[in-house]
Amino acid sequence: MLSMHIADDGAMNLKASGRVTKKDINEFEPEFDRIAAKDGPVRMIIELEDFKGWDFEGFWRDLKFDARHQDDLERVAVLGDKSWEELGVKASDPFLKANMRFFDRDEREAAEKWVRQ
């Protein structure tokens, strides 16, 4: 499941929990497109909370989203358990031009500061 909140300064906060599906990403993308068209490249914090990964179609759809939106992301901070760093951040890296960095869950303040630089 994905839920999104836009901060007053325009940074996008995206929470991923449970197992992310193709449907989740299909519902998220139009809102992302609207924000990127309005404000330019997006600064995003992705918080992994009780994250179980993706189903196969969700993972494939996520990689396609990354490839399609490589110019629409400026900085991406991922907050979560270290176990997701290898798969999530490094799998997306070849598809994104954005600066992407992983932070442990207890490093929220550092992640927010970094994404807003």
GROMACS elastic network, one bead per residue, 0.5 to 0.9 nm:
[ bonds ]
;  ai    aj funct       b0    kb
    1    15     6  0.79873   500
    1    16     6  0.57057   500
    1    17     6  0.52697   500
    1    18     6  0.59576   500
    1    19     6  0.63320   500
    1    20     6  0.51877   500
    1    21     6  0.72949   500
    1    24     6  0.59985   500
    1    25     6  0.87793   500
    1    51     6  0.88203   500
    2    14     6  0.67475   500
    2    15     6  0.55991   500
    2    17     6  0.66043   500
    2    18     6  0.88477   500
    2    20     6  0.70919   500
    2    24     6  0.61034   500
    2    25     6  0.76365   500
    2    27     6  0.88366   500
    2    28     6  0.73559   500
    3    13     6  0.83008   500
    3    14     6  0.57286   500
    3    15     6  0.52050   500
    3    16     6  0.67921   500
    3    17     6  0.86035   500
    3    28     6  0.81355   500
    4    12     6  0.70036   500
    4    13     6  0.56610   500
    4    15     6  0.63291   500
    4    16     6  0.89939   500
    4    28     6  0.80943   500
    5    11     6  0.85859   500
    5    12     6  0.60164   500
    5    13     6  0.51153   500
    5    14     6  0.65037   500
    5    15     6  0.85674   500
    6     9     6  0.80158   500
    6    10     6  0.58509   500
    6    11     6  0.58560   500
    6    13     6  0.60365   500
    6    14     6  0.86034   500
    7    10     6  0.52448   500
    7    11     6  0.53316   500
    7    12     6  0.62967   500
    7    13     6  0.72321   500
    8    11     6  0.74528   500
    9    12     6  0.89932   500
    9   116     6  0.87756   500
   10    35     6  0.85889   500
   10    39     6  0.76994   500
   10    42     6  0.78318   500
   10    43     6  0.76584   500
   11    42     6  0.67175   500
   11    43     6  0.50412   500
   11    44     6  0.56415   500
   11    45     6  0.75664   500
   11   115     6  0.80562   500
   11   116     6  0.75349   500
   12    32     6  0.88549   500
   12    35     6  0.89933   500
   12    42     6  0.70603   500
   12    43     6  0.61823   500
   12    45     6  0.62396   500
   12    46     6  0.82966   500
   13    43     6  0.87600   500
   13    44     6  0.58261   500
   13    46     6  0.60684   500
   13    47     6  0.74977   500
   14    44     6  0.72123   500
   14    45     6  0.61123   500
   14    47     6  0.61560   500
   14    48     6  0.86379   500
   15    45     6  0.82876   500
   15    46     6  0.57362   500
   15    48     6  0.60641   500
   15    49     6  0.69136   500
   16    19     6  0.81283   500
   16    20     6  0.71232   500
   16    46     6  0.70670   500
   16    47     6  0.61187   500
   16    48     6  0.50318   500
   16    49     6  0.61691   500
   16    50     6  0.80632   500
   16    51     6  0.62315   500
   16    53     6  0.88341   500
   17    20     6  0.71954   500
   17    47     6  0.83961   500
   17    48     6  0.60787   500
   17    49     6  0.50176   500
   17    50     6  0.52563   500
   17    52     6  0.69377   500
   17    53     6  0.82641   500
   18    48     6  0.89434   500
   18    49     6  0.76899   500
   18    50     6  0.58212   500
   18    53     6  0.70612   500
   18    54     6  0.84563   500
   19    50     6  0.89665   500
   19    51     6  0.64093   500
   19    53     6  0.50927   500
   19    54     6  0.50569   500
   19    55     6  0.65437   500
   19    58     6  0.86026   500
   20    23     6  0.81956   500
   20    24     6  0.62084   500
   20    25     6  0.76637   500
   20    51     6  0.82230   500
   20    52     6  0.77395   500
   20    53     6  0.62107   500
   20    55     6  0.64565   500
   20    58     6  0.59229   500
   20    59     6  0.78098   500
   21    24     6  0.51781   500
   21    25     6  0.66905   500
   21    26     6  0.87110   500
   21    54     6  0.59360   500
   21    55     6  0.57028   500
   21    56     6  0.79688   500
   21    57     6  0.65765   500
   21    59     6  0.74687   500
   21    61     6  0.82678   500
   21    62     6  0.88561   500
   22    25     6  0.53047   500
   22    26     6  0.60949   500
   22    27     6  0.86606   500
   22    54     6  0.84950   500
   22    55     6  0.78762   500
   22    56     6  0.84776   500
   22    57     6  0.54895   500
   22    59     6  0.75477   500
   22    60     6  0.80181   500
   22    61     6  0.57792   500
   22    62     6  0.76541   500
   23    27     6  0.61484   500
   23    28     6  0.85840   500
   23    57     6  0.89962   500
   23    58     6  0.75041   500
   24    27     6  0.52844   500
   24    28     6  0.62418   500
   24    29     6  0.87608   500
   24    58     6  0.77877   500
   25    29     6  0.59636   500
   25    58     6  0.72019   500
   25    61     6  0.70654   500
   25    62     6  0.68130   500
   25    65     6  0.80744   500
   26    29     6  0.55169   500
   26    30     6  0.74821   500
   26    61     6  0.82230   500
   27    30     6  0.66426   500
   27    31     6  0.77900   500
   28    31     6  0.57318   500
   28    32     6  0.63596   500
   28    33     6  0.88315   500
   29    33     6  0.60154   500
   29    34     6  0.85983   500
   29    65     6  0.78532   500
   30    34     6  0.62294   500
   30    35     6  0.87744   500
   31    34     6  0.50710   500
   31    35     6  0.63519   500
   31    36     6  0.86399   500
   32    35     6  0.52386   500
   32    36     6  0.60928   500
   32    37     6  0.85111   500
   32    42     6  0.85117   500
   33    36     6  0.51482   500
   33    37     6  0.59890   500
   33    38     6  0.84915   500
   33    69     6  0.87594   500
   33    72     6  0.84760   500
   34    37     6  0.52454   500
   34    38     6  0.61849   500
   34    39     6  0.85976   500
   35    38     6  0.51017   500
   35    39     6  0.58407   500
   35    40     6  0.74821   500
   35    41     6  0.87303   500
   35    42     6  0.76189   500
   36    39     6  0.53395   500
   36    41     6  0.56935   500
   36    42     6  0.59639   500
   36    72     6  0.60764   500
   36    73     6  0.80976   500
   37    40     6  0.57575   500
   37    41     6  0.82847   500
   37    72     6  0.85078   500
   39    42     6  0.73549   500
   40    72     6  0.67369   500
   40    73     6  0.83681   500
   40    74     6  0.88805   500
   41    71     6  0.69175   500
   41    74     6  0.52197   500
   41    75     6  0.84804   500
   42    72     6  0.60403   500
   42    74     6  0.54897   500
   42    75     6  0.70941   500
   42    76     6  0.84021   500
   43    73     6  0.62664   500
   43    74     6  0.54125   500
   43    76     6  0.60358   500
   43    77     6  0.83341   500
   43   115     6  0.61190   500
   43   116     6  0.70934   500
   44    73     6  0.76884   500
   44    74     6  0.80403   500
   44    75     6  0.62400   500
   44    77     6  0.63119   500
   44    78     6  0.83890   500
   44   115     6  0.68638   500
   44   116     6  0.89651   500
   45    75     6  0.83779   500
   45    76     6  0.57740   500
   45    78     6  0.58254   500
   45    79     6  0.72746   500
   45   111     6  0.74761   500
   45   112     6  0.72679   500
   45   115     6  0.71621   500
   46    76     6  0.72546   500
   46    77     6  0.61638   500
   46    79     6  0.60627   500
   46    80     6  0.84386   500
   47    77     6  0.83899   500
   47    78     6  0.59743   500
   47    80     6  0.61727   500
   47   105     6  0.80321   500
   48    51     6  0.53660   500
   48    52     6  0.89516   500
   48    78     6  0.74327   500
   48    79     6  0.59785   500
   48    81     6  0.76122   500
   48    84     6  0.86318   500
   48   105     6  0.83280   500
   49    52     6  0.87948   500
   49    79     6  0.85983   500
   49    80     6  0.69495   500
   49    81     6  0.87582   500
   49   105     6  0.89210   500
   51    54     6  0.87452   500
   51    80     6  0.84939   500
   51    84     6  0.88301   500
   53    58     6  0.88984   500
   53    59     6  0.80994   500
   53    84     6  0.83742   500
   53    88     6  0.86530   500
   54    57     6  0.77006   500
   54    58     6  0.52678   500
   54    59     6  0.51871   500
   54    60     6  0.88000   500
   54    62     6  0.87378   500
   55    58     6  0.51030   500
   55    59     6  0.61460   500
   55    60     6  0.86760   500
   56    59     6  0.52508   500
   56    60     6  0.62858   500
   56    61     6  0.85625   500
   57    60     6  0.51542   500
   57    61     6  0.59771   500
   57    62     6  0.84698   500
   58    61     6  0.50219   500
   58    62     6  0.59911   500
   58    63     6  0.86490   500
   59    62     6  0.50519   500
   59    63     6  0.63342   500
   59    64     6  0.87294   500
   60    63     6  0.52436   500
   60    64     6  0.63625   500
   60    65     6  0.86915   500
   61    64     6  0.50593   500
   61    65     6  0.61227   500
   61    66     6  0.86658   500
   62    66     6  0.62354   500
   62    67     6  0.87127   500
   62    92     6  0.86076   500
   63    66     6  0.50499   500
   63    67     6  0.62911   500
   63    68     6  0.86216   500
   63    91     6  0.81423   500
   63    92     6  0.65761   500
   63    95     6  0.73370   500
   64    67     6  0.50890   500
   64    68     6  0.60364   500
   64    69     6  0.84948   500
   64    95     6  0.84614   500
   65    68     6  0.51205   500
   65    69     6  0.60059   500
   65    70     6  0.83587   500
   66    69     6  0.52852   500
   66    70     6  0.58028   500
   66    92     6  0.67267   500
   66    93     6  0.88807   500
   66    95     6  0.56752   500
   66    96     6  0.60934   500
   67    70     6  0.54583   500
   67    71     6  0.88556   500
   67    92     6  0.85425   500
   67    94     6  0.85468   500
   67    96     6  0.65095   500
   68    71     6  0.80459   500
   68    72     6  0.86280   500
   68    95     6  0.84340   500
   69    72     6  0.50177   500
   69    73     6  0.67960   500
   69    95     6  0.87253   500
   69    96     6  0.76798   500
   70    73     6  0.60821   500
   70    74     6  0.87382   500
   70    95     6  0.64958   500
   70    97     6  0.54671   500
   70    98     6  0.68185   500
   71    74     6  0.76709   500
   71    96     6  0.76872   500
   71    97     6  0.66111   500
   71    98     6  0.75123   500
   72    97     6  0.89493   500
   72    98     6  0.82572   500
   73    76     6  0.72584   500
   73    96     6  0.78311   500
   73    97     6  0.75445   500
   73    98     6  0.54175   500
   73    99     6  0.83181   500
   74    97     6  0.77869   500
   74    99     6  0.64134   500
   74   100     6  0.86429   500
   74   115     6  0.86379   500
   75    98     6  0.52493   500
   75   100     6  0.58246   500
   75   101     6  0.81878   500
   75   114     6  0.84450   500
   75   115     6  0.56809   500
   75   116     6  0.81659   500
   75   117     6  0.89479   500
   76    98     6  0.68396   500
   76    99     6  0.62120   500
   76   101     6  0.64565   500
   76   102     6  0.85202   500
   76   115     6  0.65130   500
   77    99     6  0.83962   500
   77   100     6  0.58711   500
   77   101     6  0.50918   500
   77   102     6  0.58744   500
   77   103     6  0.69625   500
   77   111     6  0.58683   500
   77   112     6  0.77118   500
   77   114     6  0.76605   500
   77   115     6  0.61278   500
   78    85     6  0.82977   500
   78    88     6  0.88415   500
   78    89     6  0.76587   500
   78   100     6  0.76237   500
   78   101     6  0.62624   500
   78   103     6  0.59001   500
   78   104     6  0.82524   500
   78   105     6  0.88854   500
   78   111     6  0.77568   500
   79   101     6  0.88763   500
   79   102     6  0.61742   500
   79   104     6  0.55768   500
   79   105     6  0.51651   500
   79   106     6  0.82855   500
   79   107     6  0.75669   500
   79   108     6  0.69619   500
   79   111     6  0.74568   500
   80    83     6  0.82514   500
   80    84     6  0.70050   500
   80    85     6  0.78532   500
   80   102     6  0.76616   500
   80   103     6  0.65722   500
   80   104     6  0.52802   500
   80   106     6  0.85706   500
   81    84     6  0.59682   500
   81    85     6  0.73490   500
   81   103     6  0.82869   500
   81   104     6  0.58801   500
   81   105     6  0.64211   500
   82    85     6  0.52176   500
   82    86     6  0.77980   500
   82   102     6  0.82344   500
   82   103     6  0.81394   500
   82   104     6  0.65245   500
   82   105     6  0.88347   500
   83    86     6  0.67840   500
   83    87     6  0.79081   500
   84    87     6  0.55058   500
   84    88     6  0.55636   500
   84    89     6  0.75351   500
   85    88     6  0.55343   500
   85    89     6  0.53479   500
   85    90     6  0.69090   500
   85   102     6  0.63681   500
   85   103     6  0.86397   500
   86    89     6  0.60803   500
   86    90     6  0.53752   500
   86    91     6  0.73070   500
   87    90     6  0.57793   500
   87    91     6  0.54636   500
   87    92     6  0.82607   500
   88    91     6  0.54672   500
   88    92     6  0.63548   500
   88    93     6  0.87234   500
   89    92     6  0.54368   500
   89    93     6  0.61895   500
   89   100     6  0.72374   500
   89   101     6  0.74419   500
   89   102     6  0.70066   500
   90    93     6  0.50418   500
   90    94     6  0.77289   500
   91    94     6  0.70087   500
   91    95     6  0.81974   500
   92    95     6  0.54862   500
   92    96     6  0.64381   500
   93    96     6  0.54113   500
   93    97     6  0.77925   500
   93    98     6  0.85031   500
   93    99     6  0.89194   500
   93   100     6  0.75471   500
   94    97     6  0.79879   500
   96    99     6  0.79945   500
   96   100     6  0.83255   500
   97   100     6  0.86644   500
   99   115     6  0.89767   500
  101   111     6  0.83507   500
  101   114     6  0.89195   500
  101   115     6  0.89859   500
  102   111     6  0.82411   500
  103   106     6  0.79025   500
  103   107     6  0.58543   500
  103   108     6  0.74037   500
  103   110     6  0.79861   500
  103   111     6  0.63994   500
  104   107     6  0.54290   500
  104   108     6  0.77276   500
  104   111     6  0.89950   500
  105   108     6  0.62847   500
  106   109     6  0.82021   500
  107   110     6  0.53889   500
  107   111     6  0.62337   500
  107   112     6  0.87564   500
  108   111     6  0.50280   500
  108   112     6  0.61175   500
  108   113     6  0.85600   500
  109   112     6  0.52140   500
  109   113     6  0.61894   500
  109   114     6  0.85859   500
  110   113     6  0.51213   500
  110   114     6  0.60293   500
  110   115     6  0.85921   500
  111   114     6  0.51033   500
  111   115     6  0.60820   500
  111   116     6  0.86059   500
  112   115     6  0.53278   500
  112   116     6  0.63308   500
  112   117     6  0.89060   500
  113   116     6  0.53844   500
  113   117     6  0.64860   500
  114   117     6  0.54064   500
